[in-house]
Amino acid sequence: MLHNDKESAIRFAENLHKKHCNLDHSRKIELDGHSAETLEALFLGTHGGNSSKMYELMGLAIAGNTMYRNNYHPEDPDYLDEAVKATDDYKATLDLLETEYGKLVEQLQGSGTFFSMRSIGHMLWDTTMPGILGYFAALLYNQNNVAAEASPVTTLMEIQVGNELCKMLGYLIMPMLPGADSHPIDEITAWGHITCDGSVANLEGLWMARNLTLYPVSVRAALQNEAVLAPAKNFQVTLLNGSKVSLLTLDDWSVVNLPIDEILAIPDNLAKQYGIDITTLGNAISKYTVQNLGYTDILRKYLPTISNSPVSLCTATRHYSWPKGAAIAGVGSANMISVKVDNRARMDITHLEELLENCLNQKIPLLNVVVIIGSTEESAVDPLKEVLALREKFRARGLEFAIHSDAAWGGYYRTMLISPDDNDPTHFKRLHQSKLAFLPMSDYVKEQYEVLGQTDSITIDPHKSGYVPYPAGGLCYRNSAMRNLVAFTAPVVYHGGVDPTVGVYGVEGSKPGAAAAAVYLSHKVIRPNADGYGKLSGKCFFNSKRLYAALVCLNIENLPFFFVPLVPIPAIQQGGDEATILAQYEFIRDRIVNVTDEQLLADTEAFNLFKELGGDQSIITYMFNYYEDDGSKNTNLDKVNKLNDDVYRTFSFNDKPGVQEHVPELVVTSSSFTRDNYGDMLMDDLRGRLGVTDNPDEKINFIISTMMNPFLSNTVKGSFIPTIIEIMIRNLTDLSQKVKNNQPIIIS
């Protein structure tokens, strides 16, 4: 309904506001309470079934904003009155706006159909209604979270969200005592904030690790050269072996290998022990920081016996933002060294140990080791537990380094393991005994999530598995003092309370408070535990394994092509003979695929196998090959790549702006494995299972299906997976025949 006069518009806003808003409601900003009962009410719906509620609540946001404007100095003049509205120019302008807006709405209907049951490609599905509504409501106030004065409400929301993300990932947020405005000074508490995306969070994590490693070098130089620090010449630090020594007496190698928390405590310890004002201290040290001097000078002037540039080690499955971040931070992309992967695309722990040994022997400063908790193409979770054990082994030999977990994609899946009741640790066990569909996570992956809180920094993207609108990435630090390492201030420990701002900590300047509001409201309604996001994540895990099971069973159908997943069924992984492998395929078909969800959950043997199927998370990575006329496998890799490229082109949107869109009946995405990036173990395993014998160094194209739809196997008409399988069979039968016969395909 349109309201063309001020009075009726105000009355409409007041009535709508009164309908929904009790003025006794607290405006306290905090994340607590129980989770929503049903997921179906939290999304707009495949056909927009919840649109009336969305429309109503968006109207409430506009009404609230209108009320706010009218209640703020109502005596002030306006630039808009009935006389202005009566002019032809005013009416013509609104007509123009309506016309162009209508065009925009129509143009946007050419966007990707990422809300659809058929969208199983990208890390992108429908966003939650709370996420959209939170963003929309805050957008009307245009808050800038660069500073609290520009965002007095959404800054508080970002602080709450940062704390909650930290707790969700396993970090400790120390509760404050009643009446206190900060935590005890000797307690370490975590800290997190919203970034525009995971790439910026990764950059900040590397930036922090670089500055962390070099901070003691700066302190040592300041103690040597600054008169104001003369009383602190004998300042002592604790080494990795537990002994205490004077910082000024340490050699260069020992200075860049101090314990992480010892480094972060240096400013507080100096201030307490020698009575030096923290601002004075920060100003003295800042002259010698890498932030001030640059990478070259601090290495040349203050680490003369270190001849090798510092490095970072990262799994070969890393996101492209890591070498980019290394270039931006001055580390150099060549010094972001890849750790090889095994045939499941997980970090090869043996190769990591070799690289750590080399750093120790060659005295190469190590900034951090980056583990991937859910790679975005291979669905792999690195062996974090083993990486942590390796760090302890090398700490005992004098090598220290931070561990960063890139959980941009996989971080929210930890909610599957979080009890909804902090006061009843048995609650979560009972929950999953009764609702096994919420915990189809393998034992290996569960072990990695259980130690996630032992890492030093974590990237987390609410706009991925948190289902909120872009932009909403995030970065969390185990020790809050780390945030100051990227803020041009001394890394003073954060003791809680209310920050004057969150915007000074990190890369970004201006950033939308609406992003924080989107995450805040989504977390208010969908709690980050097994009852909320854990239920949502668990259903996606469940559906991805159900789709994987249906796809692998194509290999026992009489079809002209076959399916090769990155992660084969357990019988193949265990080296079983043909009879054993066939028996497991048949078991999967009969006891997992051709049964209802309820039957699967009731079948303990089948469900235990089900949990071990597929990748570590909810992405399926796979390829197709075809059979020759004599029943043998095609051995030509070029034709394999052609077939999989044709599958991708058939099941994807046209990526050329302005060109008429091909509207696919299914949406997937694709990438390629290369020997340089992935190593021999993975490439040789894939080539063997594909049956190819030529071009050993050639890339292998693969398809990616990402499961973010919690309803795929449980729509109002039953499972949609058989429809996906029918589409796959029909198209692959045609495509494989054309590739085999060198016939072109036409994408209509």
HELIX and SHEET records of a PDB file:
HELIX    1   1 LYS A    6  HIS A   20  1                                  15    
HELIX    2   2 GLU A   40  LEU A   42  5                                   3    
HELIX    3   3 SER A   51  ASN A   71  1                                  21    
HELIX    4   4 GLU A   82  LYS A   85  1                                   4    
HELIX    5   5 ASP A   88  LEU A  108  1                                  21    
HELIX    6   6 MET A  129  LEU A  139  1                                  11    
HELIX    7   7 ALA A  148  ALA A  150  5                                   3    
HELIX    8   8 THR A  154  LEU A  169  1                                  16    
HELIX    9   9 GLY A  198  ASN A  225  1                                  28    
HELIX   10  10 ALA A  227  ALA A  232  5                                   6    
HELIX   11  11 LEU A  247  THR A  249  5                                   3    
HELIX   12  12 ASP A  252  VAL A  255  1                                   4    
HELIX   13  13 ILE A  260  TYR A  274  1                                  15    
HELIX   14  14 ILE A  278  SER A  286  1                                   9    
HELIX   15  15 VAL A  290  LEU A  293  1                                   4    
HELIX   16  16 TYR A  295  TYR A  302  1                                   8    
HELIX   17  17 SER A  321  ILE A  328  1                                   8    
HELIX   18  18 SER A  333  ASN A  335  5                                   3    
HELIX   19  19 ILE A  349  GLN A  362  1                                  14    
HELIX   20  20 LEU A  384  ARG A  395  1                                  12    
HELIX   21  21 GLY A  411  LEU A  417  5                                   7    
HELIX   22  22 HIS A  427  SER A  434  1                                   8    
HELIX   23  23 LEU A  436  PHE A  438  5                                   3    
HELIX   24  24 ASP A  443  GLU A  450  1                                   8    
HELIX   25  25 LEU A  452  GLN A  454  5                                   3    
HELIX   26  26 SER A  480  VAL A  486  5                                   7    
HELIX   27  27 GLY A  513  VAL A  525  1                                  13    
HELIX   28  28 TYR A  533  VAL A  552  1                                  20    
HELIX   29  29 CYS A  553  ILE A  556  5                                   4    
HELIX   30  30 PRO A  570  GLN A  573  1                                   4    
HELIX   31  31 GLU A  578  ILE A  588  1                                  11    
HELIX   32  32 ARG A  589  VAL A  593  3                                   5    
HELIX   33  33 ASP A  597  ALA A  602  1                                   6    
HELIX   34  34 THR A  604  LYS A  611  1                                   8    
HELIX   35  35 LEU A  637  THR A  650  1                                  14    
HELIX   36  36 ARG A  675  LEU A  690  1                                  16    
HELIX   37  37 ILE A  721  LYS A  740  1                                  20    
SHEET    1   A 7 TRP A 191  THR A 195  0                                        
SHEET    2   A 7 GLY A 473  TYR A 477 -1                                        
SHEET    3   A 7 SER A 457  THR A 459 -1                                        
SHEET    4   A 7 ALA A 402  ASP A 406  1                                        
SHEET    5   A 7 LEU A 366  ILE A 372  1                                        
SHEET    6   A 7 VAL A 311  THR A 315  1                                        
SHEET    7   A 7 MET A 336  VAL A 339  1                                        
SHEET    1   B 2 GLN A 236  THR A 238  0                                        
SHEET    2   B 2 LYS A 244  SER A 246 -1                                        
SHEET    1   C 4 PHE A 561  PRO A 565  0                                        
SHEET    2   C 4 ILE A 619  TYR A 626 -1                                        
SHEET    3   C 4 ILE A 700  THR A 706 -1                                        
SHEET    4   C 4 THR A 669  PHE A 673 -1                                        
END                                                                             
